[in-house]
């Protein structure tokens, strides 16, 4: 079979050494995880690999040798590297070498105990170690038991790199018997600003957590849990949105570091969405508070509410009298119609009572837009809901009447069929009525 | 063992670019003549620039290439005119075959190269058909060359390579 060697791109500039990684014999592929540099003591290398194997459950072993010589090819070095093959016996022993400034690499294998000595084809694949380590390979949607062997072969490669994170913790700059080169050796470019931000974020997080715990303590106090108030809070969308935002802030300002990439991404996601929300909210505020727009809005609000009320009254008159009305009977029409008209009258009177204060209320409520555009939209939706509360009342009454009617009709229907609703058993039973009962 | 086949599409023509630009600018000038608002002209220039960038980055495919490695899989790369590359990799275990298919489109018959993916349950069945070279649409003679190359590589995955 063709031999596939997966080589990390960060090791292409490393000094000479031996290659360690995992050999997957079923696919005839070698996944190289790191390069161990000279000088090393073979016993210590084997011990270290044993420890790594115990912790990560990945069968890491010495796979071959890597030589990166800046000068001409040294014969002694190549012999030394071949002799290493006898100390760490691995079949096949992979030798990769790069000479001086040449762009081409040579990759060959030494097979000592092979049955058929033939020239094997080798495919060398570069991979970006950090990205492969962090990526998740999604399993196919239907994973049945017998498909385990058919599963993607490449998933073994991804799995190997992802599980060997322990190996990437020691570096060639650490003091120790083993000097490794892998993706951490390149060094991550860090900027001063990022480091300063990280240092500053710890006290900021603690302060934020403290403030949030105070606020949530107040919110959870018994005072706000009485029945009328709790019903109100649950109906207003602003309170719900504020509750969500509070929860988000708590997630971000938690002191624990995120366990894995998923949590980190979630935190970053929430943070960015909060920032954008606030920025848009500020934009809206700066637009709204110029040129006395709040005043204009307040001035147009009352006439609009009046106009809606007039239209509703016309509609009710039409329903009460005209042919296409509530066709039950004349008296019921009049009763319901007058009831709804009284409602509208009450509501409009309340709005007129409030009219001098509308502008001030709007001004202060508009300040809440600085908490975010979503909060501003919630407030707008709540204002509309409150202004059209009377229409909501009509809907509730209508729905209750309809429910009653349906209930009455269904019990009559059951009577007609000779069945009765059994309250104890919560089901319909048959019951034979006498003629005078019916 | 492995082979890469690339098909280039036609480049962006200068005359179509200038035709589109002049059409947009004439329309903008007409609007300006009606509305006397000079913002229309600057908006038209802006739209032309943004439209060109979007077209080059998301729509215009310069080159499509097929990399076949008999032991690993098949990789299909499309590179856009702005330099963006989008790749899809299909593992060799899932590939059943690479064939030339015919399709009847309006009044003509077109040929296209496609990869047949294996159905895991049924070894003889085909679960999916992945068409290749959809933007550059090479003609039959080109497709036959690509087909022959691919078949040589695909044959190697069944039999182990002999010593050369």
Interface residues (C-beta under 8 A of the other chain):
Chain A: X1 X2 X4 X118 X119 X121 X123 X125 X147 X150 X152 X153 X154
Chain B: X1 X2 X69 X70 X71 X72 X91 X93 X120 X160 X161 X163 X164
